[in-house]
Amino acid sequence: MGKSLAYKILENHLLEGTLYAGEEITIKMDQTLTQDSTGTMVYLQLEAMEVEKIKTEISVAYIDHNTLQTGFENADDHEFIKSVAQRHGVLFSKPGNGICHQLHLENYGKPGKTLLGSDSHTPTCGGLGMIAIGAGGLDVAVAMAMGTYTLTVPKVVQVKLNGSLKPWSSAKDVILKVLQILTVKGGVGKIIEYTGDGVKSLSVTDRATITNMGAELGATTSIFPSDENTLSYLTSQGRSEDFSPLSADIDAHYDETIEIDLSELKPHAAKPHSPDNVDSIENIGEIKIDQVAIGSCTNSSYSDLMKVAQILKGKQVHPDVSLVISPGSSKILKKLAENGALADLIGAGARIIENACGPCIGMGQSPRSGAVSLRTFNRNFKGRSGTNDAMVYLVSPETAAISAIFGVLKDGSTTGEDLKQIEEVNFEKNDNFIVYPPSLQKSEIPVVMGPNIKPFPRNTTLQGDLTTKVCLHAGDNITTDDIMPSDSRLLPYRSNVPHLANYCFEKIDKDFASRCKEAVSCSIVGGENYGQGSSREHAALAPLHLGVKFVLAKSFARIHRSNLINSGILPLVFNDSADYSKIDLGDELTIKDAAKQINLEKITVLNITKNQEYIFDNTFSEIEKQLILAGGKINLIKSN
């Protein structure tokens, strides 16, 4: 029986373990990326490991999240990241260059390589035929220091694409359809691999849109084959030498198969407040809209924005609509300026903002109270836009542009408007935004650390009983945005965990932080898919700072579970989901002789308040047990 493309690449990078689903393996990591929202913590951790030079083929530190410099904090973080990058041999991408995933796709991604990034949307580069995985910052710091990454081998789901898309249907509609089928937790423990004759009708940037939003499935990563379309894209970027053809074996084994006929796919939207709350625009209807935002790492490519320019040319944005556009990279913005498309966008009434993440992460452009906002982004969690009562819909660039003209959510295929194919163009190489490491010894380059940068919290070795008070009882699908809000108010403090911790869970329970401080030792009870969303390890570090010792949940999102373990916090999954409702806020819970229990088949949690006990299967791998016993990954590395 043949191999999937994903398993071929994993096998080619295998250092330890056996390549069977559910087994733990260690693989060689070729590349890493960081962004500034998570990057300051990554480079604090890299410095703490006291390594001389990174072990990867290439690592890049991108500045794309905290680009609004309304105070010294963001600028200080950027200078800190730059200084540590130079000390360790990491490329530094300056603010204004663009969004990390779009830039990595353009400049550094290579078919068959592995990439680990401190951002959940790192799988974007799966559109080039890479194994590209989002992870917590500490895992990325370790990958730079050691050149390796340890993971549980995922199952592989085949999504077989047939036919080709009709005008006004796009790659965004493909991934929305997959989300409708699998839901936001349907990809947990899985790699999504795209095959079928429909693949050849999708460009690399189309594929990157699809693999990007595979993060919303909870998948480890998503991947497309590397073919003539891949060669065409790399050639357009002046990198044809990086091409290699890659595909699954004809008789490849898959654990599950889904088929989608692209020719039957209509324009879709994800309704508030979840990326899997998907329906066709035809069914949703022509609802009045107030704002349209086009961009993000999902849909800010040259072809996306050229489609938008084509639709807007000679037209006018509806008087009741605010349209904002953020290109994905400096290369793309330069090309739009050169070919006149930028003039078409501005002429129609669009606001052009910096090449950065911007409104996707709540960094500016929040809609008005109660507004309906159409966004070409990847997440529409409640309040993520910066406006708690806004209704955010996720749509394609084509749908966003035509809707901006009509002032209502519009299926472009009903308008009679033609859409021409966007021709691929060649881009000039431009390194003017890249700072290369100098030819100096590490000791000759000082670390530049501003007053807002505080040491990251460290746990202690696991000893004795873990006795806690339940400080939060939460529902299903708690996001990392819920745990540690990410907006223009708090993003400048990503390097200051003590300050951030004061706002932990404020959207769910504004008294959580003060309750934890009073309790000193805390626990959390959560429902299904606890910790879905971004890779931000601050969602583990802030609870750690507040004294959280363990989290009990019905299930965990992959990255957040790893981040908890890396911080020495125990993530335990209920054997009996009925136990979830037996625990109340304020109950006193204890794990007797916790260090001993970590090595038993079952872990018992006692509810002292109610005189009950709950049994949890011990699902920790041997490496995870070592991490928990040591009080986290940094402690374990330092002890070794």
SULZI-V264894 format. One record per residue. RES is the residue in one letter. PSI is psi in degrees with one decimal (* if undefined). Layout:
# SULZI-V264894
RES;PSI / RES;PSI
This chain:
# SULZI-V264894
M;135.1 / G;176.3 / K;148.4 / S;161.1 / L;-40.4 / A;-45.3 / Y;-31.0 / K;-45.3 / I;-41.2 / L;-42.7 / E;-38.5 / N;-19.5 / H;6.6 / L;127.2 / L;-39.1 / E;148.8 / G;-179.2 / T;135.9 / L;72.1 / Y;140.3 / A;131.0 / G;-15.8 / E;153.5 / E;130.6 / I;159.3 / T;130.3 / I;156.9 / K;133.9 / M;117.7 / D;-39.5 / Q;155.2 / T;158.2 / L;149.9 / T;159.7 / Q;165.1 / D;-24.2 / S;-38.1 / T;-14.0 / G;-37.4 / T;-43.9 / M;-39.0 / V;-45.4 / Y;-24.4 / L;-41.7 / Q;-38.7 / L;-43.1 / E;-38.7 / A;-24.6 / M;-9.4 / E;42.9 / V;156.9 / E;-53.2 / K;152.6 / I;156.6 / K;-0.6 / T;165.0 / E;-39.7 / I;138.6 / S;140.5 / V;133.3 / A;111.4 / Y;144.9 / I;107.5 / D;-13.0 / H;-59.1 / N;64.6 / T;-8.0 / L;110.8 / Q;75.5 / T;-6.3 / G;-173.3 / F;-17.0 / E;-52.2 / N;-43.0 / A;-37.5 / D;-43.0 / D;-42.4 / H;-41.4 / E;-35.1 / F;-49.2 / I;-45.1 / K;-44.1 / S;-42.1 / V;-37.6 / A;-43.4 / Q;-33.8 / R;-30.0 / H;-0.9 / G;30.3 / V;136.1 / L;145.4 / F;119.6 / S;115.8 / K;158.3 / P;140.0 / G;-15.8 / N;-33.0 / G;-170.6 / I;135.1 / C;-45.4 / H;-38.8 / Q;-43.0 / L;-40.9 / H;-37.0 / L;-44.8 / E;-41.7 / N;-27.2 / Y;-21.9 / G;139.8 / K;134.9 / P;137.2 / G;-6.2 / K;166.3 / T;144.5 / L;131.4 / L;130.9 / G;146.5 / S;46.6 / D;134.8 / S;-18.2 / H;15.9 / T;-30.7 / P;-4.7 / T;-41.2 / C;-4.4 / G;-19.2 / G;-16.3 / L;3.1 / G;33.3 / M;155.9 / I;99.6 / A;119.6 / I;134.0 / G;142.3 / A;170.5 / G;156.9 / G;-38.0 / L;-38.7 / D;-35.9 / V;-39.2 / A;-42.1 / V;-38.5 / A;-38.3 / M;-41.5 / A;-35.5 / M;-14.3 / G;19.3 / T;164.6 / Y;136.0 / T;132.6 / L;163.4 / T;130.3 / V;121.0 / P;160.8 / K;164.3 / V;123.3 / V;125.0 / Q;123.9 / V;106.6 / K;116.8 / L;128.8 / N;151.6 / G;-158.6 / S;157.8 / L;144.3 / K;160.4 / P;141.9 / W;-10.4 / S;145.5 / S;179.5 / A;-33.4 / K;-37.2 / D;-29.7 / V;-50.9 / I;-30.9 / L;-37.2 / K;-41.7 / V;-40.4 / L;-37.3 / Q;-36.3 / I;-48.0 / L;-23.6 / T;172.8 / V;-10.2 / K;4.6 / G;-14.3 / G;2.4 / V;129.6 / G;20.5 / K;153.9 / I;134.4 / I;117.5 / E;124.0 / Y;131.0 / T;-176.0 / G;165.7 / D;-17.8 / G;-18.4 / V;-40.0 / K;-15.9 / S;-3.3 / L;130.0 / S;170.8 / V;-39.9 / T;-31.2 / D;-48.0 / R;-38.2 / A;-35.3 / T;-43.1 / I;-46.2 / T;-32.4 / N;-50.2 / M;1.9 / G;-23.3 / A;-33.2 / E;-16.9 / L;-11.9 / G;9.5 / A;151.6 / T;-45.1 / T;175.3 / S;154.5 / I;143.4 / F;158.5 / P;163.6 / S;117.9 / D;-160.0 / E;-29.8 / N;-35.4 / T;-44.3 / L;-41.8 / S;-42.9 / Y;-48.3 / L;-36.3 / T;-40.4 / S;-24.8 / Q;5.9 / G;29.3 / R;37.5 / S;-26.9 / E;-15.2 / D;-4.5 / F;141.5 / S;135.8 / P;135.1 / L;137.6 / S;166.6 / A;158.5 / D;152.6 / I;-36.5 / D;32.4 / A;142.9 / H;134.3 / Y;147.4 / D;-18.5 / E;149.3 / T;134.9 / I;137.9 / E;136.8 / I;128.3 / D;106.5 / L;-31.2 / S;-18.1 / E;-1.3 / L;125.7 / K;164.1 / P;132.9 / H;169.9 / A;148.5 / A;120.1 / K;163.3 / P;144.7 / H;44.8 / S;142.3 / P;-16.1 / D;4.3 / N;68.1 / V;140.2 / D;165.3 / S;151.2 / I;-31.3 / E;-43.0 / N;-34.8 / I;-41.0 / G;171.4 / E;74.2 / I;145.9 / K;139.9 / I;158.4 / D;-29.3 / Q;147.1 / V;129.5 / A;123.7 / I;127.4 / G;-146.4 / S;169.8 / C;-10.8 / T;-41.2 / N;60.4 / S;22.1 / S;169.2 / Y;-47.4 / S;-37.2 / D;-49.2 / L;-27.1 / M;-35.9 / K;-43.3 / V;-45.5 / A;-38.8 / Q;-42.1 / I;-38.0 / L;-19.2 / K;123.8 / G;1.9 / K;-178.1 / Q;134.8 / V;138.0 / H;139.9 / P;-26.9 / D;2.5 / V;135.2 / S;120.6 / L;123.8 / V;137.9 / I;130.3 / S;106.4 / P;156.2 / G;-23.7 / S;163.2 / S;-34.5 / K;-44.8 / I;-45.4 / L;-42.0 / K;-43.7 / K;-39.1 / L;-35.7 / A;-38.3 / E;-37.8 / N;2.3 / G;-7.5 / A;-33.9 / L;-39.9 / A;-37.7 / D;-40.9 / L;-48.9 / I;-39.0 / G;-29.7 / A;-14.0 / G;21.9 / A;144.1 / R;128.1 / I;122.5 / I;177.8 / E;152.9 / N;88.2 / A;176.1 / C;-42.4 / G;-124.4 / P;-19.3 / C;-32.7 / I;17.2 / G;16.3 / M;78.8 / G;166.4 / Q;34.4 / S;138.6 / P;165.3 / R;169.4 / S;131.0 / G;13.3 / A;157.0 / V;120.2 / S;124.4 / L;130.5 / R;141.8 / T;27.7 / F;-166.1 / N;-12.4 / R;142.1 / N;36.4 / F;147.7 / K;126.1 / G;-9.2 / R;-28.8 / S;-12.4 / G;-8.7 / T;113.1 / N;-32.3 / D;13.6 / A;150.9 / M;107.4 / V;127.4 / Y;137.9 / L;126.3 / V;174.7 / S;163.2 / P;-38.0 / E;-46.8 / T;-40.8 / A;-45.3 / A;-47.4 / I;-32.7 / S;-35.5 / A;-32.3 / I;-44.1 / F;-20.6 / G;6.9 / V;159.3 / L;121.7 / K;133.5 / D;109.0 / G;-24.8 / S;-12.7 / T;-2.0 / T;-14.8 / G;0.1 / E;138.3 / D;147.5 / L;119.4 / K;151.6 / Q;135.3 / I;123.7 / E;140.8 / E;140.2 / V;162.7 / N;141.8 / F;141.4 / E;144.5 / K;135.8 / N;106.9 / D;14.8 / N;-19.3 / F;0.0 / I;131.5 / V;116.6 / Y;149.0 / P;140.0 / P;163.1 / S;65.9 / L;159.7 / Q;151.1 / K;-42.3 / S;-18.2 / E;-7.4 / I;113.2 / P;151.8 / V;128.5 / V;110.3 / M;116.0 / G;170.6 / P;-17.4 / N;-10.9 / I;115.8 / K;153.0 / P;144.9 / F;147.9 / P;143.8 / R;138.1 / N;175.9 / T;164.7 / T;148.9 / L;118.3 / Q;147.9 / G;-153.8 / D;145.3 / L;98.4 / T;124.2 / T;166.2 / K;135.7 / V;114.3 / C;-4.2 / L;135.0 / H;103.9 / A;166.8 / G;-158.4 / D;158.5 / N;37.7 / I;128.6 / T;164.2 / T;-21.5 / D;-37.4 / D;-42.9 / I;-51.7 / M;93.3 / P;146.0 / S;103.1 / D;179.3 / S;-22.3 / R;-35.7 / L;-22.7 / L;-35.7 / P;-9.9 / Y;19.6 / R;-19.3 / S;8.1 / N;78.1 / V;-40.1 / P;-38.2 / H;-46.2 / L;-38.6 / A;-25.6 / N;-18.8 / Y;9.0 / C;128.2 / F;20.4 / E;-27.1 / K;-23.7 / I;-44.7 / D;103.4 / K;-14.3 / D;2.7 / F;-50.1 / A;-45.5 / S;-33.7 / R;-40.5 / C;-43.1 / K;-35.2 / E;-38.4 / A;-30.1 / V;-52.3 / S;121.7 / C;161.3 / S;161.6 / I;142.4 / V;126.0 / G;168.2 / G;-140.8 / E;146.6 / N;42.0 / Y;127.9 / G;23.2 / Q;161.4 / G;-135.8 / S;169.9 / S;1.3 / R;118.0 / E;-7.7 / H;-24.5 / A;-12.2 / A;-36.7 / L;-39.1 / A;-47.2 / P;-38.0 / L;-46.0 / H;-33.5 / L;-1.5 / G;16.8 / V;127.8 / K;-36.6 / F;157.0 / V;128.1 / L;126.1 / A;164.0 / K;-33.1 / S;159.9 / F;147.5 / A;148.0 / R;-54.5 / I;-41.6 / H;-38.3 / R;-45.4 / S;-40.4 / N;-38.2 / L;-46.9 / I;-42.0 / N;-24.2 / S;0.7 / G;15.2 / I;133.5 / L;119.7 / P;115.5 / L;133.8 / V;127.1 / F;129.7 / N;-44.9 / D;109.8 / S;-18.1 / A;-23.8 / D;-25.0 / Y;-43.7 / S;-4.7 / K;-9.4 / I;135.2 / D;160.1 / L;131.4 / G;-10.7 / D;146.5 / E;119.5 / L;146.2 / T;145.7 / I;107.5 / K;136.0 / D;61.0 / A;-40.0 / A;-36.3 / K;-42.5 / Q;-28.2 / I;-23.4 / N;9.0 / L;164.7 / E;-30.4 / K;146.9 / I;128.8 / T;128.3 / V;125.1 / L;133.5 / N;97.9 / I;-36.7 / T;-41.2 / K;0.7 / N;49.2 / Q;160.2 / E;148.9 / Y;134.3 / I;133.3 / F;133.7 / D;138.9 / N;100.9 / T;8.9 / F;135.7 / S;172.3 / E;-39.8 / I;-41.4 / E;-37.3 / K;-41.9 / Q;-40.9 / L;-44.8 / I;-43.8 / L;-34.8 / A;-12.3 / G;26.5 / G;168.2 / K;-42.1 / I;-44.2 / N;-42.3 / L;-43.4 / I;-44.0 / K;-36.5 / S;-24.0 / N;*
